[in-house]
Amino acid sequence: MGRPDPVFLPGTLDMLILKALSKEPRHGYSIAQYVHEGSRDVLRVEEGALYPALHRLELRGFVQSEWGTSENNRRAKYYRLTADGQRELEREATEWSRVAAAVTRIMRLA
């Protein structure tokens, strides 16, 4: 029996999406691939979670979108990080590092 798919902690998916967009604009499939490959196949972003998160981030002003053509010549919606999104990514990354370090400390206790 295989391991179950990991569950994202609240806010983690948004942070990973913002990170995926921090270098270049990407379409949804490219964002999902970035997370999957970057996590060495541990994390998988399903469409049912990805697109609502992108919509939420767009409503908050952290990403903007526009239609373009994908690598395989298909119409795709590309998302890019805004200045507010970059600031949010920095804030979330700092908080994540703090929480992850705290969990690691607890897990190392005898």
Backbone as ProteinMPNN parsed JSONL, in Angstrom:
{"seq_chain_A": "MGRPDPVFLPGTLDMLILKALSKEPRHGYSIAQYVHEGSRDVLRVEEGALYPALHRLELRGFVQSEWGTSENNRRAKYYRLTADGQRELEREATEWSRVAAAVTRIMRLA", "coords_chain_A": {"N_chain_A": [[0.847, -1.18, 0.0], [0.628, 2.183, -0.912], [1.955, 5.38, 0.16], [-0.22, 7.891, 1.494], [-1.349, 10.825, -0.285], [0.258, 13.852, 0.595], [-1.1, 16.264, 2.85], [-1.713, 19.667, 2.527], [-0.709, 22.148, 4.8], [-2.715, 24.772, 6.232], [-2.525, 27.659, 4.233], [-0.08, 26.97, 3.172], [-0.149, 26.061, 0.491], [-0.751, 28.424, -0.922], [1.604, 29.868, -0.422], [3.496, 28.242, -1.74], [2.622, 28.459, -4.364], [3.037, 31.21, -4.817], [5.809, 31.199, -4.588], [6.473, 29.611, -6.795], [5.858, 31.372, -8.8], [7.706, 33.332, -8.476], [9.995, 33.603, -10.025], [9.264, 33.65, -12.72], [6.451, 34.214, -14.952], [3.825, 31.787, -15.009], [1.713, 29.117, -16.217], [-1.134, 27.246, -14.985], [-0.639, 24.37, -15.031], [2.15, 24.347, -15.19], [2.811, 25.512, -12.747], [1.905, 23.536, -10.956], [3.631, 21.449, -11.721], [6.099, 22.582, -11.019], [5.942, 22.618, -8.219], [5.63, 19.871, -7.692], [7.967, 18.697, -8.853], [9.944, 20.236, -7.563], [9.615, 19.412, -4.957], [10.648, 16.961, -5.01], [8.944, 14.954, -5.899], [7.226, 14.587, -3.724], [5.141, 16.321, -2.999], [1.97, 17.011, -4.409], [-0.04, 18.973, -6.399], [-3.369, 19.264, -6.817], [-5.765, 19.99, -9.402], [-8.24, 20.808, -8.401], [-7.594, 22.127, -6.084], [-5.621, 23.93, -6.838], [-6.6, 25.889, -8.775], [-8.732, 27.297, -7.412], [-7.109, 28.43, -5.407], [-5.364, 30.051, -6.921], [-7.242, 31.853, -7.928], [-8.109, 33.05, -5.541], [-5.686, 34.238, -4.712], [-5.396, 36.053, -6.774], [-7.616, 37.71, -6.389], [-6.831, 38.885, -4.01], [-4.818, 40.465, -4.872], [-2.243, 39.541, -5.172], [-1.361, 38.083, -7.321], [-1.45, 38.451, -10.895], [-3.213, 37.862, -13.942], [-3.078, 36.76, -17.378], [-4.033, 35.898, -20.697], [-2.276, 33.626, -22.772], [-0.025, 31.809, -24.951], [0.822, 28.463, -24.593], [3.722, 26.259, -24.161], [3.19, 24.087, -25.788], [1.671, 25.164, -27.753], [-0.955, 25.844, -27.04], [-3.809, 27.641, -25.844], [-3.477, 29.359, -22.835], [-3.852, 30.402, -19.435], [-1.768, 32.656, -17.955], [-0.043, 33.341, -14.97], [1.293, 35.889, -12.914], [3.515, 37.172, -10.447], [2.751, 39.899, -8.327], [3.957, 43.072, -7.005], [2.919, 43.302, -4.426], [2.401, 40.611, -4.028], [5.009, 39.588, -3.962], [5.937, 40.723, -1.587], [4.176, 39.46, 0.184], [4.947, 36.786, -0.188], [7.548, 36.871, 0.914], [6.886, 37.476, 3.582], [5.334, 35.2, 4.277], [7.229, 33.16, 3.867], [9.115, 33.714, 5.84], [7.572, 33.296, 8.151], [6.928, 30.585, 7.769], [9.48, 29.398, 7.977], [10.025, 29.904, 10.664], [7.987, 28.423, 11.974], [8.477, 25.812, 10.959], [11.037, 25.356, 12.009], [10.421, 25.3, 14.722], [8.76, 23.015, 14.896], [10.598, 21.079, 14.094], [12.418, 21.254, 16.229], [10.837, 20.239, 18.314], [10.364, 17.622, 17.388], [12.853, 16.538, 17.649], [13.226, 16.161, 20.292], [13.926, 14.024, 23.049]], "CA_chain_A": [[0.0, 0.0, 0.0], [1.428, 3.393, -1.03], [1.718, 6.457, 1.123], [-1.263, 8.822, 1.034], [-0.867, 12.137, -0.709], [0.38, 14.768, 1.74], [-2.093, 17.326, 2.975], [-1.068, 20.961, 2.728], [-1.128, 22.925, 5.953], [-3.373, 26.011, 5.784], [-1.646, 28.725, 3.767], [1.125, 26.453, 2.526], [-0.337, 26.022, -0.954], [-0.602, 29.791, -1.423], [3.029, 30.218, -0.376], [4.191, 27.502, -2.791], [2.235, 29.073, -5.645], [3.769, 32.474, -4.924], [7.214, 30.854, -4.841], [6.556, 29.144, -8.183], [5.744, 32.537, -9.682], [8.688, 34.356, -8.105], [11.035, 33.734, -11.049], [8.684, 33.907, -14.042], [5.025, 33.876, -15.077], [3.569, 30.378, -15.312], [0.321, 28.682, -16.289], [-1.473, 26.341, -13.889], [0.066, 23.089, -15.098], [3.554, 24.625, -14.889], [2.894, 25.732, -11.293], [1.775, 22.218, -10.329], [4.865, 20.721, -12.004], [7.16, 23.205, -10.228], [5.812, 22.135, -6.837], [5.863, 18.423, -7.683], [9.382, 18.438, -9.106], [10.742, 20.882, -6.528], [9.497, 18.647, -3.714], [11.163, 15.624, -5.338], [7.783, 14.071, -6.059], [6.508, 14.379, -2.468], [3.913, 17.123, -3.017], [1.23, 17.027, -5.669], [-1.116, 19.965, -6.347], [-4.496, 18.875, -7.659], [-6.464, 21.114, -10.031], [-9.325, 21.239, -7.531], [-7.037, 23.026, -5.066], [-4.783, 24.936, -7.474], [-7.291, 27.016, -9.403], [-9.335, 28.176, -6.394], [-6.041, 29.182, -4.734], [-4.941, 31.112, -7.848], [-8.312, 32.859, -7.958], [-8.032, 33.749, -4.255], [-4.489, 35.092, -4.744], [-5.658, 37.138, -7.714], [-8.538, 38.634, -5.713], [-6.071, 39.59, -2.966], [-3.847, 41.337, -5.519], [-0.905, 38.957, -5.094], [-1.015, 37.643, -8.676], [-2.255, 38.942, -12.012], [-3.225, 36.849, -14.992], [-3.392, 37.134, -18.756], [-4.035, 34.758, -21.597], [-1.131, 33.501, -23.663], [0.12, 30.532, -25.636], [1.726, 27.577, -23.855], [4.831, 25.653, -24.88], [2.661, 23.172, -26.803], [0.84, 25.963, -28.661], [-2.342, 25.907, -26.583], [-4.186, 28.835, -25.093], [-3.33, 29.114, -21.4], [-3.847, 31.579, -18.58], [-0.488, 32.804, -17.26], [-0.102, 34.105, -13.73], [2.58, 36.478, -12.525], [3.57, 37.745, -9.111], [2.748, 41.362, -8.234], [4.825, 43.573, -5.928], [2.276, 42.885, -3.166], [2.621, 39.175, -3.926], [6.398, 39.373, -3.548], [6.001, 41.039, -0.149], [3.456, 38.395, 0.882], [5.814, 35.611, -0.226], [8.613, 37.075, 1.901], [6.262, 37.367, 4.906], [4.96, 33.809, 4.496], [8.443, 32.342, 3.956], [9.687, 33.955, 7.169], [6.719, 32.612, 9.123], [7.094, 29.146, 7.56], [10.776, 29.01, 8.543], [9.88, 29.939, 12.12], [7.148, 27.291, 12.387], [9.179, 24.565, 10.633], [12.122, 25.19, 12.979], [9.809, 24.931, 15.998], [8.333, 21.62, 14.789], [11.823, 20.279, 14.076], [12.943, 21.199, 17.604], [9.989, 19.322, 19.1], [10.564, 16.258, 16.908], [14.186, 16.069, 18.057], [13.228, 15.919, 21.744], [14.007, 12.589, 23.405]], "C_chain_A": [[0.888, 1.238, 0.0], [1.097, 4.407, 0.049], [0.625, 7.37, 0.604], [-0.64, 10.136, 0.585], [-0.799, 13.056, 0.499], [-0.7, 15.837, 1.688], [-1.335, 18.627, 3.238], [-1.598, 21.611, 4.001], [-1.785, 24.202, 5.456], [-2.35, 27.086, 5.414], [-0.424, 28.244, 3.018], [1.0, 26.459, 1.01], [-0.155, 27.414, -1.552], [0.872, 30.189, -1.476], [3.796, 29.511, -1.493], [3.848, 28.036, -4.176], [2.996, 30.376, -5.844], [5.243, 32.214, -5.223], [7.398, 30.411, -6.286], [6.548, 30.31, -9.16], [6.833, 33.578, -9.441], [9.772, 34.561, -9.161], [10.479, 34.126, -12.41], [7.183, 33.626, -14.021], [4.871, 32.405, -15.479], [2.069, 30.156, -15.474], [0.111, 27.613, -15.214], [-0.7, 25.037, -13.89], [1.542, 23.261, -14.735], [3.767, 24.862, -13.391], [2.853, 24.389, -10.564], [3.048, 21.4, -10.524], [6.029, 21.26, -11.175], [7.131, 22.671, -8.794], [6.154, 20.648, -6.764], [7.348, 18.107, -7.86], [10.273, 19.038, -8.021], [10.709, 20.148, -5.204], [10.037, 17.224, -3.882], [10.043, 14.586, -5.28], [7.032, 13.774, -4.765], [5.16, 15.088, -2.489], [3.286, 17.113, -4.399], [0.068, 17.999, -5.497], [-2.198, 19.548, -7.331], [-5.184, 20.12, -8.213], [-7.553, 21.687, -9.129], [-8.872, 22.141, -6.401], [-6.295, 24.187, -5.714], [-5.573, 26.137, -7.98], [-8.085, 27.879, -8.43], [-8.287, 29.012, -5.66], [-5.549, 30.317, -5.629], [-5.981, 32.23, -7.902], [-8.278, 33.708, -6.677], [-6.833, 34.705, -4.23], [-4.67, 36.27, -5.685], [-6.593, 38.174, -7.085], [-7.83, 39.459, -4.642], [-4.997, 40.504, -3.549], [-2.426, 40.818, -5.498], [-0.428, 38.418, -6.436], [-1.93, 38.335, -9.669], [-2.181, 37.894, -13.104], [-3.51, 37.476, -16.349], [-3.293, 35.884, -19.614], [-2.818, 34.805, -22.506], [-1.139, 32.142, -24.32], [1.167, 29.702, -24.906], [2.807, 27.015, -24.768], [4.343, 24.726, -25.996], [1.586, 23.841, -27.67], [-0.647, 25.957, -28.314], [-2.573, 27.203, -25.83], [-4.136, 28.507, -23.593], [-3.347, 30.442, -20.653], [-2.535, 31.581, -17.795], [-0.673, 33.721, -16.059], [1.278, 34.665, -13.443], [2.423, 37.121, -11.155], [3.535, 39.267, -9.191], [3.732, 41.783, -7.138], [4.235, 43.186, -4.568], [2.462, 41.384, -2.948], [4.026, 38.841, -3.484], [6.561, 39.652, -2.058], [5.303, 39.953, 0.672], [4.291, 37.117, 0.912], [6.917, 35.727, 0.82], [8.069, 36.92, 3.321], [5.949, 35.907, 5.224], [6.18, 32.909, 4.642], [9.104, 32.503, 5.324], [8.892, 33.214, 8.23], [6.867, 31.09, 8.996], [8.403, 28.665, 8.182], [10.713, 28.951, 10.057], [9.103, 28.725, 12.625], [7.861, 25.968, 12.129], [10.312, 24.31, 11.62], [11.568, 24.762, 14.335], [9.369, 23.463, 15.982], [9.554, 20.706, 14.808], [12.41, 20.156, 15.472], [12.145, 20.198, 18.447], [10.24, 17.876, 18.682], [11.915, 15.688, 17.313], [14.267, 15.807, 19.567], [13.226, 14.419, 22.001], [12.705, 12.093, 23.959]], "O_chain_A": [[1.803, 1.342, 0.817], [0.092, 4.296, 0.75], [0.541, 7.606, -0.601], [0.451, 10.507, 1.019], [-1.7, 13.043, 1.339], [-1.146, 16.25, 0.618], [-0.43, 18.673, 4.07], [-2.805, 21.619, 4.243], [-1.455, 24.678, 4.37], [-1.434, 27.381, 6.18], [0.21, 29.019, 2.302], [1.947, 26.825, 0.315], [0.518, 27.57, -2.571], [1.329, 30.776, -2.456], [4.658, 30.12, -2.128], [4.703, 28.058, -5.062], [3.539, 30.62, -6.921], [5.854, 32.927, -6.02], [8.373, 30.795, -6.933], [7.161, 30.239, -10.225], [6.877, 34.597, -10.13], [10.409, 35.614, -9.179], [11.129, 34.843, -13.169], [6.701, 32.884, -13.166], [5.703, 31.861, -16.206], [1.258, 30.91, -14.937], [1.072, 27.136, -14.61], [-0.16, 24.637, -12.858], [2.117, 22.415, -14.051], [4.788, 24.456, -12.836], [3.659, 24.132, -9.67], [3.5, 20.73, -9.595], [6.852, 20.488, -10.683], [8.168, 22.318, -8.231], [6.888, 20.22, -5.873], [7.915, 17.329, -7.093], [11.25, 18.414, -7.605], [11.649, 20.237, -4.414], [9.892, 16.389, -2.989], [10.182, 13.51, -4.698], [6.274, 12.806, -4.707], [4.154, 14.531, -2.052], [3.973, 17.195, -5.417], [-0.72, 17.868, -4.561], [-1.961, 19.488, -8.537], [-5.186, 21.173, -7.576], [-7.766, 22.899, -9.093], [-9.689, 22.852, -5.815], [-6.331, 25.307, -5.204], [-5.25, 27.278, -7.647], [-8.116, 29.098, -8.599], [-8.54, 30.169, -5.326], [-5.337, 31.43, -5.149], [-5.634, 33.41, -7.921], [-8.404, 34.932, -6.731], [-6.953, 35.845, -3.781], [-4.159, 37.36, -5.428], [-6.381, 39.377, -7.236], [-8.197, 40.608, -4.399], [-4.338, 41.236, -2.81], [-1.491, 41.569, -5.776], [0.776, 38.307, -6.668], [-3.039, 38.752, -9.332], [-1.218, 37.133, -13.188], [-4.092, 38.556, -16.456], [-2.565, 34.943, -19.296], [-2.389, 35.87, -22.949], [-2.127, 31.411, -24.258], [2.269, 30.18, -24.633], [2.814, 27.255, -25.975], [5.002, 24.593, -27.028], [0.718, 23.178, -28.237], [-1.496, 26.054, -29.201], [-1.651, 27.782, -25.256], [-4.688, 27.5, -23.15], [-2.911, 31.47, -21.172], [-2.23, 30.636, -17.067], [-1.365, 34.736, -16.128], [2.295, 34.017, -13.689], [1.337, 37.553, -10.768], [4.214, 39.861, -10.029], [4.274, 40.936, -6.427], [4.969, 42.789, -3.664], [2.657, 40.938, -1.817], [4.223, 37.905, -2.71], [7.241, 38.907, -1.352], [5.79, 39.571, 1.736], [4.336, 36.436, 1.937], [7.186, 34.765, 1.539], [8.714, 36.304, 4.169], [6.261, 35.428, 6.314], [6.17, 31.987, 5.457], [9.597, 31.53, 5.896], [9.469, 32.575, 9.109], [6.926, 30.388, 10.006], [8.425, 27.629, 8.847], [11.285, 28.048, 10.669], [9.511, 28.076, 13.589], [7.853, 25.089, 12.99], [10.528, 23.17, 12.029], [12.181, 23.947, 15.024], [9.586, 22.745, 16.958], [9.54, 19.669, 15.471], [12.853, 19.077, 15.865], [12.72, 19.411, 19.199], [10.321, 16.995, 19.537], [12.095, 14.471, 17.317], [15.271, 15.288, 20.054], [12.607, 13.647, 21.269], [12.59, 10.918, 24.309]]}, "name": "protein", "num_of_chains": 1, "seq": "MGRPDPVFLPGTLDMLILKALSKEPRHGYSIAQYVHEGSRDVLRVEEGALYPALHRLELRGFVQSEWGTSENNRRAKYYRLTADGQRELEREATEWSRVAAAVTRIMRLA"}
